Amino acid sequence: GLNAGLWTFVNPLGDATVEIVADVLRIQVPGGRAHDLWANAKDAPRLMQTVGNSDFEIEAKFDSTVNQSFQMQGFLVEQDASNHLRFDVYSDGSAVRVFASSTVNNVSTARITQIITPGNAYYLRVGRVGATWTYSYSYDGASWTVAGTFNHAVTVSAVGLFAGNAWGASSPAFTAHVDYFF
């Protein structure tokens, strides 16, 4: 089960679901409406936990593929409602990309965007040392590729997992399957 004392499900549009089936976390977003994390749109459903503002590393295995425009799954690192970092893998309809952005006072900036080979599973890892953020991905959990590193000062209050889609009324439904989060 999900430890409700540790995790909080945030469902801004009230139409997503979260469940655990056979030890796999599923975050489901319906189609036909965008569930994004960009600028003023902080509409993606997410499972968050409070953390201290210190150095850390988080890692998760996503057993779901992103294969339609703009299905996405990844991490959210929050300072507050207007300031956050996003690290994910998404489909642009023709390619799969690893992506990272920073949002400061509801203004978002892409930090890392890189085409990667589509996979059946994505292992994602984010490390923070001071103001330096390192984003890595893997297909097997053993061999890691650094997608990029950037500097961004933030006072972290929470971290978690999200699933989303974008493209307005054409947004495809999507279910993120998370095997583990460390």
C-alpha positions in Angstrom: 0.0 0.0 0.0 0.8 3.6 -0.1 2.1 5.2 3.1 -0.3 8.2 3.5 1.9 9.6 6.2 4.7 10.0 3.7 3.0 10.6 0.4 0.4 13.1 -0.7 -1.5 12.7 -4.0 -2.0 16.1 -5.7 -4.7 16.1 -8.4 -5.1 19.7 -9.6 -7.8 19.0 -12.2 -9.6 16.3 -10.1 -9.7 13.8 -12.9 -6.7 11.6 -12.4 -6.3 8.5 -10.3 -3.5 6.8 -8.4 -3.5 3.2 -7.3 -1.1 0.3 -6.5 -1.7 -2.9 -8.5 0.6 -5.9 -8.0 3.2 -3.6 -6.3 3.3 -1.2 -9.2 2.2 2.4 -8.7 -0.1 3.7 -11.4 -0.8 7.4 -12.0 -3.6 7.7 -14.6 -4.5 10.8 -16.6 -7.5 10.9 -19.0 -7.2 12.1 -22.5 -8.9 15.2 -24.0 -7.4 17.7 -21.5 -3.8 18.8 -20.8 -2.1 17.7 -17.5 1.2 19.7 -17.8 3.9 21.2 -15.7 4.9 24.3 -17.6 4.8 28.0 -16.6 1.4 28.7 -15.0 0.1 25.2 -15.8 0.9 23.0 -12.9 -1.9 20.6 -13.7 -0.1 17.2 -13.8 -1.2 14.8 -11.1 1.6 13.9 -8.8 2.6 11.9 -5.7 4.7 14.1 -3.4 6.6 13.8 -0.2 8.1 16.5 2.0 11.9 16.6 2.2 14.6 18.7 3.7 16.5 21.3 1.7 19.7 19.4 1.4 21.7 17.4 -1.1 20.0 14.2 -2.3 19.6 11.7 -5.1 16.3 10.2 -6.3 15.8 7.3 -8.6 12.8 5.6 -10.1 12.0 2.9 -12.6 9.1 3.6 -15.0 7.7 0.5 -16.7 5.5 2.5 -19.0 6.4 3.8 -22.5 5.7 7.2 -23.8 4.7 6.9 -27.4 2.1 9.6 -28.2 2.4 13.4 -28.3 2.9 14.6 -25.4 2.7 11.8 -22.8 5.2 12.4 -20.0 6.4 10.8 -16.7 9.1 11.8 -14.3 10.1 13.8 -11.2 8.9 17.1 -9.7 11.1 19.0 -7.3 9.2 21.7 -5.6 10.1 24.8 -3.7 6.5 26.2 -3.7 3.5 26.6 -6.1 5.4 29.0 -8.4 8.9 27.5 -8.3 9.9 24.0 -9.2 12.1 21.7 -11.3 10.8 19.0 -13.7 12.8 16.0 -14.8 11.1 13.6 -17.2 10.9 11.5 -20.3 8.2 12.4 -22.9 7.2 11.7 -26.5 6.9 14.6 -29.0 5.0 12.3 -31.4 8.1 11.4 -33.4 10.8 10.9 -30.8 11.3 10.2 -27.1 13.2 12.9 -25.1 14.7 13.3 -21.7 13.8 16.7 -20.5 14.4 19.0 -17.6 13.2 22.5 -16.9 13.2 25.1 -14.1 10.2 27.3 -13.3 10.8 30.5 -11.4 7.8 32.7 -10.5 5.7 30.7 -13.0 8.2 31.3 -15.9 9.5 28.1 -17.3 12.9 27.5 -19.0 14.0 24.3 -20.7 17.4 23.2 -19.2 17.9 19.8 -20.9 16.2 18.3 -23.9 17.7 15.4 -25.7 16.4 12.7 -28.0 16.9 9.2 -26.7 16.2 5.7 -28.0 12.6 4.5 -27.0 12.6 1.8 -24.4 10.3 -0.6 -22.6 11.4 0.9 -19.3 13.1 4.1 -18.2 15.2 4.4 -15.1 15.6 8.1 -14.1 17.9 9.6 -11.6 18.4 13.1 -10.3 21.2 14.2 -8.0 21.5 17.5 -6.2 24.7 18.9 -4.8 24.2 22.5 -3.6 22.8 24.3 -6.7 24.1 21.7 -9.2 21.6 19.3 -10.7 22.6 16.2 -12.6 20.0 14.2 -14.6 20.7 10.7 -15.8 18.8 7.9 -17.4 19.2 4.2 -18.0 17.4 1.3 -19.8 18.6 -1.4 -17.4 19.3 0.3 -14.1 23.0 -0.6 -14.3 24.5 1.4 -17.2 23.7 5.2 -16.8 23.9 8.1 -19.2 24.2 11.6 -18.0 21.6 13.7 -19.9 23.0 16.9 -18.5 23.9 19.1 -15.6 22.9 22.6 -14.7 23.0 25.1 -11.9 19.9 26.4 -10.3 19.5 27.6 -6.7 16.2 26.5 -5.1 14.9 25.8 -1.6 13.5 22.3 -1.9 10.4 21.5 0.2 9.1 18.4 -1.6 9.9 15.8 -4.3 7.8 13.3 -6.1 6.6 11.5 -9.2 4.2 12.8 -11.9 2.4 11.7 -15.0 1.0 14.0 -17.6 0.0 14.8 -21.1 -0.2 18.0 -23.1 -1.8 19.2 -26.3 -5.1 20.5 -25.1 -8.2 18.7 -26.4 -6.0 16.3 -28.4 -4.1 15.2 -25.2 -3.8 11.4 -25.2 -4.7 9.4 -22.1 -1.7 8.0 -20.2 -0.9 5.8 -17.3 2.6 5.9 -15.7 3.6 2.6 -14.1 6.3 3.1 -11.4 8.1 0.0 -10.2 10.1 1.8 -7.6 11.2 5.2 -6.2 14.2 5.6 -4.0 
